[in-house]
């Protein structure tokens, strides 16, 4: 599934998108279809064709349950823990490791004809297609199999994880003998692959030991401690307690068969496997259809007996309603989702397909998380061990706030539940307030590498930023007043003890010993992104506390008592914010990434061989830390999130400096590079970065899609479209637009929900039209400085003279005066010394 194109510019100057093998994956704006089975290229497809709902996720493994990259079944938050053993420990290091675990696999429906197994790797397939439909959320597969005995067999199957019913998955297989009669067997299984690998390879992920931080941690000891298991009247039940984390899980499956053929059924159940086996005397042309309905329930402390009862209620209700009702409810749910969330790009079906695939996977990652976090890979793979990162707050929650506000509220609730442990973590690091973990599942810091983990204190401000976006977009002051304000207050308190005032003539508030979003530059002083976001955090906390005091005096009194809040704290927050140290170089006329960033040598990325990328897998961190080189846009991200704090001239100068230094080794970098490139006028470059983001998984551009979908990058696709090309901004609760439509796009339309009113924005080269599509209230907004108000009965059309400034080409590294430091020394791009053979970790 390697890309044919690389996103480079074509001769005509327009960016060229990464390409898929369109004979195998045809263009379809509402589906992803695979028309050819490739045995040696299943790992990425398992991710691309995964189905889930935010609580339960099933990788796109074939129903036969044989060879796979990772037979993945994931329940959000279901994890194991272990004590981290540091080779050289120190006070305050993370103590408890956490990793998502592979829940019992219910996908298995093995088929035998004349006692010959259907194994896709070896089968003679006369026809094959597999389709994930974004409109009904169902994964379907249809094959025509020629058995070794020369019999043609039509096999169709389907798989769905329900959005309306959080704990429910449905799957089916239908088999028809086309030429002759034959005995067939369908073996439906529940299998604990985490502990009991069956005879087929690929149960828990890549078995190679790779020193790659993107891979999941492996647990060698038994994880699932068996509890109750049984079968009765076609229903199979397994239940477990997780050994160290103490979590509990139950899974139950109902089975039914519909056929005009004679059949018998046999059952088998032990602590790690349950089988329901149908033996059918199949007649030519008489189909055999087996349906499997599955329910998963998990908890941090509920006994497995109760979880089994919950599974049974889910299955009983589904049996009563019938299978077709579930598919109808799924389609209706997704119809509503697309009415809220769709982004349309007429005339570009290939890009449209990629956009909808990303938006569909955002729903699969977030819709039914229901107060749990949103893992970096959703529930499509075990990459990053199923951890939650700050990426969610910056790249996913804003999308949810403007399209599905309840999901954003639920995601923020997950952070609120972590506050007690965040307070404990702050104490461990000698800080006041709360310090949220860089990566976690249960609320404790799980990163053993503090320099690029715990030192990313900016996560506090990122979470407060997401809270602000949600409240500004929805007006949900009740959520803020009744508890979420604690997040803003406690994160503000942390900055006050982490930072300090330095009196060097002009008193400034400085923050030392931190790491920004760029993990190639660690433990620095006055990281620009951190300081800018901390300034926002402090001012927002002060603002909302005062707003609650005015609007909700009773809630204010409860908050003061709950947090022991002193009025003097608010004044100190403003003092720190107003004197925050913001690095700036007069010589280069840019904002240095941190106080000492410009003292480093400049890495010559243009001369770096492709086989030495990503840098983190080929160079020791200390080598990378000595250079000006970025894993992801750092200053540029600040220019986007706090864009009203910078002038256009500053944005242009900063972008020109940092863009050539950015490796984009992070999947998140191209998002903000696209948005700022669009704003300042690099129109082709903005489109190039957007296309890279849109196809990062579909074309496996980072060679790790096999580990799961890049969920934050998928959120970034929406941001690049709406914030980048749509020019939408929301500063301090004011909605505004400054469009930047790509040259060869005739139209772009997207939907937003603002304070309960749903609007449709349609952008063309010469105009921007805004319509109310749901809600009685009007919406006020600004377009390039002019204020408008749209209401249900009166659309607004704004004439546009242009699509903003236009800059040709792209920034590049050079050795002219632009690289001269304040002391007069010149920065010349160079590379570190390399060994004779390029080290590749894991090779």
N, C-alpha and C positions, 0 to 999 in steps of 0.2 A: 504494500500500500504506500510505497515511497512516492513522493511527489515527482512529477515530471518537470514542472516549472519550479522556479525558486523565488518568484515574486519580483524579479528584476524588471527594469523598464524595457518596454519593447522599442523598436526603432521609432515609432511615432511619438514616444514620450509618455504614454500612459502606462501605469503600472500593470503588470501581468500577474494574475492570481496564481497561487500554487494549484497544480492540477491533480486530479484523481484519474485513475484508469476508468474512463467513462464507458468503456465496453463492459466493465465489471460493475461500476457504480453509476448508472445513468442519471442525468439531470432530471429532477422532479421536485418542484417547489414545496410539496407537502409530504414527501416520503424520502427515506433512504433505503434504496434497494440494492441488493447484491445478486448479480446474475451468474456468478461463477464461484464455485467453492475452491478455495486455495488451501490445501492442507498445511503448507509451510508458512501461511500468513494468517493464522487465526487469532493471534494475540491481540492485535489492534481491533479486529472485528468484534471480539468479545466485549470490548469497551464500547465501541460505536453502537452496538445493538443491545446494550443493556437496557433493562426496564426497571423502574422504581418509582417511589412516591415521596421520598424524604425520610420515611421510617424504614421501609424494606427495599432492598435492591437486589436484583438478580442479574448477574453478568450474562452476556449473550452466548453462553455455552450451548452447544447442541444438546437436544433432549436425550440423546443416546448416552450422555455422561461419560464418554470415553476420553481420548487424549485432549488436553486443553492446556493453555498457558496458566490459567487460574480458574478453577471451578469455584467461582465466587458467589456466595449468598451472604448478604450483609444486613444487619439490623443496626440502625443508628444508635450509637452509644454503647453497644454491646462490646465490652472490651475486657482484656486481661491486664493485670498489673504485675510488676516485679520490682524488686529493689535494684536500683542502678548501682553497679559496682564500678566506681571511678578508679582507674589505675593510680591516680594521685588525687585524692579527694581534698576538699576544702570546705570551710563553713559556708552554708547557704547554697551549695550546689543542689540541683534538682535531685530528689531522692527516689522518686517512684516513676518507673517507666510505664507506658500505657500503649497498647496496640489493639486495634479492632480485630475481632476474631471471626473466623469463617463459620457462620451458623449452619446447622444441618441443611444439606442440599435437597430441595424438593423438586428440582427441575427434571430429574431422571425419569424417562419413560422409554425403556429399551424395547426395540422391536426385533423379532426373529421371524423369518419366513422359511419354512422347511428346516427349522432349527438353525438357519444361517443368520448371523447377526447383521443388522444394518450398521456398518461402521463407515462413516463418510470418508475417512482417510483412504479406505481401500475399495469402496463400493464403485460399481459401474453406474455412474449417474448419467442418464440420458437427458435429464432436464433438472435445473436447480434454480430456485429463487428464494430470497429471504427479504422481507420488507418490514421496516419499522415505520408505522404510519403516525405522523405527528397529530393528526386530527382525532384519532380514537385511542391512541396509546397502546396499540396491540402489535406485538411482534408476530409475524406470520412467516411460515416456511412451507414451500411446496417443492417436492422432488419427484422425479420419475426414476425408479430404481430397477435395473435389470439384474435379477439375482443370478448367482452362478449356474442355476438350473435353467436359465433363459426365460424366466417369468418376469413380466413387467408389473411393477407395483407402484401405485400412486399413493404417496404419503404426504398428508398435509398436517401441519401442527400450528398451534397458536399459544401465546403466552402473554399474560397481562398482570400487572400489579395495579391494584385499584387505587385511584385517587379519592373517590368518595368514601370507600371503606379502607381505612388506614392499614388494617391488619390482614388484608385479604389479597391473595394471588390466585389466578386461575390459569389453567393450561389444559390443552387437549391435543389428542393425536387421532387422525382418521386414516385408516388404511383400506385400500380397495385393490383387490386382485383383478387385473385387467384382462388376462389371457386364460387363466385356468384356476382351478381350486388349489388351495394349499392350507396346511395347518400354520397358524400364526400365533405368536406369543407376544404379549405386551406386559413388560415388567415395570411397574411403577414403584419408586423407592423414595424413602427418606433416609439420607445417609449422613452420618457425622464424619465429614471429611477432615475436620480440624485435627481430630485425634486418630481416626481410623482410616488412613488412606486405603482406598480400594486398589484393585489390581491395575488400575489405569493411572498413568502419570498425570501430574498437575493438579494437586489438591489444594495447595495453600499458597500458590504464587511461585515466583522464580526461585528455584532451589539453589542457584548459584549464589555464593557469598560475594556480594558486591558492596564495596565501601561507598555507597551512593546514598546520600541523605534523603533522596526521593523515594527510596525503597522502604517497604514495611519491615518492622522488626519481626523476627521469627521466635516462636516460643516452642521449646523442645519438650517440656514436660506436658503431661496430660492437662488439658484446659477444661473440658466439659465433664464434670462429675455427674454420672447418671443418677437420675431420680426416677419417677414413675414412667413406665412405658407399657403400652397395651394396644390391642386391636379389637374392634367390635363392629360388626355390621358394615364393613367397608370403610371404617374410620381407623386411622393409624395415629398414635400419639407417642411422642418422645418428649422428655423434659430433662433439664439439667440445671446444675449450679456451677457457675464459673469458679474455678479453684481458688484464685487469689483475690480477684475483685469482689467476689461474693454475689455477682449479679445472677439473675435467674432467667430462664428461657423455657418456653414450651412451644412446640410446633405440632399441629394436627392437620391431617389431610383426609378429605372424603374422596371416594372414587365411585364412578358410575360408568356403565357401559351401555351403548345403544347400538344394537345390531340385529339383523334378521337371521344371523347365523347361530348355530348351536355353540355354546361356550361353557366353560367351567372356570372357577376362580379358586385360588389358593392363597394362603396368608402365611407370613413369617415375621416375627418381631423379636429383637433383642435390644440391648441398651444402646446400640449404635446404628442399627438399621431396621427399617420396617419395609416389608415388601407386600404388594398386592399384585398378584400375577394372574392375568387372564389368558386362558388357552382357548383358541377359537378355531373351529372347523370352517374356514372361510370359503365361501362360494364365489365364483367369478362374478364380478359386478355388484356384489353385495357388501357395502361398506361396513367397517367396524370403527366405531367412535368411542374413545375412552376420554372421560373428563375428570380432571383432578382439581379439587378446590382446597386451598391451603391457607392456614391462618398461623401467624407468628405473634406471640406476645412476650414481652420481656420487661424486666424491672430491676431496680437497684436493690430491692429488699423484699418484694412480695414472694411468698412461698410458691413453689411450682404447682402445688395443687390448685391454687386460685388461678394461676395463669392457664392451666389446662381448662378450667371452667370457662375462662374468657374465650379461649380458642373455640370451645364447643358452642358457645353462644354465637360467635361470629359465623361458624359453619352452619348452625341450625337456622339462623336467619337467612343465610344465603340459599340454603336448600329450599326453604319455604318460598322465597321470592323467585328463585329460578335463575339459571345462568344468564339467559338473555337479558334479564333486567339489569344485571351487573354491567354488561357491555353497553346497554343503553345509557345507564347512569354515567359511565365513563365518558361516552361521547358527549353527553350534555355538559359534563364538568369541563371538558377540554374546549367545547364550543365557547363557554364563558371565559375560559382562560385566554383564548386567542382574541376574543372581543376586547379584553383589557390590555393585552400585551403584544399583539402582533406588530411587526415593523415590515412595511412593504416597500419593495424596490422594483417597480415595474420595468420589464425589459431585460432583467438580469436574473433569470431563473436559477442559474448556477450559484450566484451569490445568495439569492433568496433561500435556496435549499440549505446552504451553510448557516445562514442567520437563524432560520427556524429550527434547525437541528440544535444549535446552541441554546435557543430560548426554551426548547422542549426539555433539554437536559437541566436547565435551571429549575424548571418546575419539578422534575424528577428528584432534584437534590433538596429542594426547599419546601415544597408544598405542604407535606404532612410531617415535617420535622416537629411541629407542634410543641415548641418550647425546648427542643434539643438543639444542639448546634448544627451547623452545616459543614460537613467535612470537606477538606480541600479537593478530594476526588469524588465528592458526593458518595453514593453507594454503588459505584461502578467498578471499583477496584480497591486494593489495599494500599495503594501508594500513600506515602506520608503517614502510614500506620492509622489512617482514619482520623487524624487529628484535625482540630479546628484551629484556624489561624486568623490573624487580623485581616487577611485578604477578604474574608467574608464581609467585614464591616465597610471596607472601602469600595469593593467591586460588585458585591451582590446585594447588600441591604439597600443601597440607593435605588437599584432597579426594582426591588420588591416594594419599597416605599411609594414609588410613583405608579406602580401597576397592580400590586396585590398587597395592600398595606397590612392586612392581618398577618401575612407571612413575615413581614419585616418586624412587626410587633413581637411575634413569637420568637424570632431570632434574637431580639434584644432581651426578651425575658430569659433566654438561656444564659446571657451574660449576667443578668441581675441575680440569678441563682448562684453564680460563681463568686459573688461579692465576699461572702465569709472567707473563702479560701484565698481570694485576692488580698484581703486585709491581712491574712496570716502571712502571705508571701511578702507583702510590703514590710511587715515587722522583721522578717528574716533578713531583709536587705536594708534594715535601719531607716525605713521611710515611714512617713505618716500615710493615712488614707489607705488606698488599695493599689495593688500592682497586679494587673491581669497577666496570665501566662502567655508566652509567645506561641507555644503549641501545647494542646491539651485535649483530653476527652472528658475527664472527670472534674476539671477545675484546677488541678495541680499542674505546676510546670513540669513538662515531660521532656524538655530539651536538655540534654547533658552538655551541650556545647554552649556555654554561657555567652561567649563573645559575640556570636551571631544569633543568639537566642534571647536569654534573659536581658541582655543589654539593649534589646529593642524596646526600650521604655515607651516609644511612641505609640505602642498598641493602646495605651490608656487614652490618648487623644483620639486615636482612630475609632475607638468604641464610642466615645462621646460625640465624635463627628457623625457617626451613623445614627445615634440617638437624635441629634439635631436635625438631620435630614428627614428622619421619620416624622418628628413633631412638626417641622415646617411644612412638610407636604400634606399632612393629615389634619393639623390643628388639634391633635389628641393631647390636650393639656392634662386630662384626667390621668392618662398613663404616666405622664411625667410627675404630676403632683402626688400620686398615690404610691410612689416608690422608685420609679426610674430615675428621678432626680438624684437619688443616692449615688448613681454611677457618676454623674457630673461632679458632684461635691467631692466624693472620695478620690477621684482621679485628679481633681484640682489640688487637693491636699498633698498628694504625692509629689507633684511638681514643686511645691513650696519647700519641701525638705530635700529633694534631689538637687535643686538649683541653689544658687547663692548670689548675693550681691557683691559685685567687685567695684570698689571705688578707685578709679584711675583718672580722676578729674570729673568725669561724668559717670555716675553710678549706673551700672548695667547688671541685669539679671542673667547669669550664665548657667548652663547645664553641661556638665562634664561627664566623661566616661560612659558614653552611650553609643549605640549603633543605630543608624537609620535604616530605611528599607533596603539600601544597597549593602548586601552581605559581603561584598568584596572590600569593604572599608569598615573596620570595626573598632569599637571602644575609642571614640574620638571626643573632642570637646566642641561644643556648640555646633552640632550637626544641624544644618539649616532646616531640613524637613522637621526634625524633632522640635526645634525651637519655635518654628512658625506654628506647628500644630499645638504645641503646649500653650502658646499665646492664645490661640483660639479656644482651647479647653478652659483656660482660666477665665476668659471673658464670658464664655457661654455659661459656665457654672454660676458666675455672678449674676448674669442676666436672668437666668431661669429661676434662681432663688428669689430674686426681687419680684419677678412676674408672679410666682406662686403666692408670695406674701400679699400682693395686691388682689389677685383673682381668687385665691383659695385660702383664706386666713386659717381655717381649721386645719387644712392639710399642712400649711406652713408651720403651725404650732406643733403638729405631730412630727414633722421633719426635724425641727429644731431639737425637740426632745430625743428623737431617735438617733440623731447624728451628733448631739451635743454641739450644735453649730453656734459659733460666736460671730456676732456682726462684724467684729474687727477683721475676721478672715476675708470677708468680701473686699475690703479696702486693700488688703495685702495682695489679693489675687490681681486686682487692677494695677497696683503698683508694679508687680512682677511682669505683667503683660506689657505695660507701657514702656518698661525699660529692658525688655527682652533683647539679648544680644542677637543681632542678625548679621552674620558675616557678609562683608562686601569688599571686593578688591577694586580700588580706584585705578590701578594700573591696567587691569584686564576689563574693567567695567562689567564684572559679573559677580554673582553671589557664589563664593566658594562653598563646596559641599560641607566643609567644616573648617575649623580654625586653621588647621595645618594641611589641608588637602593639597593646596598649590605647592607645598614644599616637596611633594613626591615627584618622581619622574613620570613621564607620560608613556603609557603602554601603546605601542604601535599596533593597533588592531588590524589595520589594512595589511600589514605584513605577517600577521599571525596565520599559520596554516590551518585549514579547516579541521584537519585531523587532531589539532590540539584544542578543540572546543567541544563542550563547554570547559572553560578554564578550570572550574572547581574539580574536574575529574582528571586533570593533567598537571596541575601545579599545586605545590604545598600552599596552604593559606598564607604563610608568612611571605612567600614570594609575591602573591597577589597583593597583599596588604601594602607592599612598598611602592605600588604604582597608582597613578591616576587611571583607574579602569573600573567600570561599573557593571555589576551583575544586572541591575535594573535601574531605570530612571529614578532618581532620588529627588534632586532639586526640581526636576521637571514635574514630578508628582505634586510637589508643593505648589508649583505654579498653577496647576489645575484645581486642587482642592481649595486653595486660598487665593484664587486668581484676582480677587478684588484688592489684594494687598500688594500687587505688583503692576507696574506699568507695562504697556505693550513693548516699549523699548527694552525694558529689563527682561521680559519673556523672550524676546528675539535673541538678545545677547546670551542669555543663559542656555537657551536651546541650541544655538549655534556652537557653544562651547562643549556642552555635555553630550550631544547626540553622537559625535564621532567617538566618544569614549565609552559608549554603552554597548555591551556585548549582546544584550537581549538574551543572555543565558536563562533569565527568568521568563516564564510565559506571560508575566504581567507587564513587562516593559513596553511592548509595542502598543498597548492600549493607550497609555498616557502620552507616548510619543506621537501617536496618531492624533489625539485630541489637541495637543498644543501645536503640532505642525499645522493642523487645519486652522486653528485660531490665528496664527501669525502669518499664514499665507503659503506654506509649502504644500500646495494642493496635491501634487502627485505623490509626494512622500507620505502625506497623511493617508492616502488611499492604499499605498503599498503596506504601511504598517497595519491598517485595518484588515486588509485581506490576509495578511499573515496571521492575525489574531483569529479571524473567522475560520480559517482552515487549519489551525494549529493541531487539532485532534483528527479531523477528517483526513488530513494529509500526513499526520504523524510527524510534524516538522521538528519536534524536539526529541524524537525517538524514544518516547516513554509513555505514549498514549496507552500502551498495553497495561500500565499500572492504574489507569482510570482517567476519566474526563478531567480536564483542567477547569474546574467549576468557576473559579474567580475570573479566569480568562473568558469564559462564556458570558459572565456578567459584564466583562469589559467590552464584548462585542456590542451589547446594548449601549454602553456608555459611549463608545466610539461613534455609533450611529446618532444617538440623541444629543450627547454633549459635544461631540466633535463636529459632525456634518450638520446636525440640527442647531448647534450653537446654544443649546439650552443651559442656563445657569440658574442657581437658586442661592443667592447670597442673602443671608439674614432674613429668609422668608419671602424674598421678592423674586418672582418668576420672570425670566428674561430670555430673549433669543437673539442670536446674531449668526444667521445661517452660513454654511460653507458647503454647498452641494458640489460633489465631484463633477468634473466637466462632462463626462459621458453618461451621467445619470440624469434621466429626464424627470424623475420624481422620487421623492422619499416621503413616506408618511409613517407616523407613529402615534401611539395613544399614551395619555398621561391621566392620572387621577390627582386632582388638586382639591384638597378639603372636601372630598366626597363627590366632586363633579368630574365626570369623565370627558376629556376633550380629545379631538382628533386634530393633529397638526399635519398639513400637507404642504410640502416644500417643493417648489419648482424654481428654475433659474431666475424667473422674473417676478415671482410672488411667493407669499406664504399665506396659507389659508388656515384658520382656526375655527373649529365647530364644536359645539357641545353635543355629545351623543348620549349622555345620561346625566341626570341630576337637574334640579330646579335652580340651583344657584349659578351665578355668573363667575367668571374667572378674570382677574386683572393680570396683565402681563406687559412687559416692555419689549419693544423691538428696536434696537439701535437708538435707544434714548427716548423713544416716544411711547407713551402709555396708551394701552387699549383695554377694552373690557368686552368679553364675549359672553353672550347669554344664549339660552336654549333656542330662542326664536330669531336670533340675528348673528349670522356668521361674520367673521372679520377677515377681510383679505387685505394684506399689506403688500404694496408694490415694493420690489427690491431693485435698486439700481445695479447691484453687483452681488457677488458672493464673497466679498471681502478682498483683502490684498492678495496679490499673487507673487510668489517668489519662485524662481526657477531653480532646478537642481536640488541639492541637499548639502548640508554642512559637511566639511571634510577636515581632516587633520592637516596641518601645515607647520612650517617652522618660521613663520614671519613674526613680526613684533607682537602679534596677539598672544604669543606664548612667552612673553617677557614678564617676569615677576616684579614685585615692587622693588626688590633690591637690584634689579637690572639683569639678573641671570636669565638665560634663555632656556626654555623647556623644549627639548627635542624629542619627538617620539622615538622610543626604543623598545627592545624586548629583553626579557631576562635571558641569561645564559641557559642553554638547553643541553640535555644529555645527548649522546650519540643516538640512542633509541628513545623515542617518545614514550614515556610511561603511560600505560592505560590501566586504570584500576580494574581489577577483576579479570584481566586478560590472561 
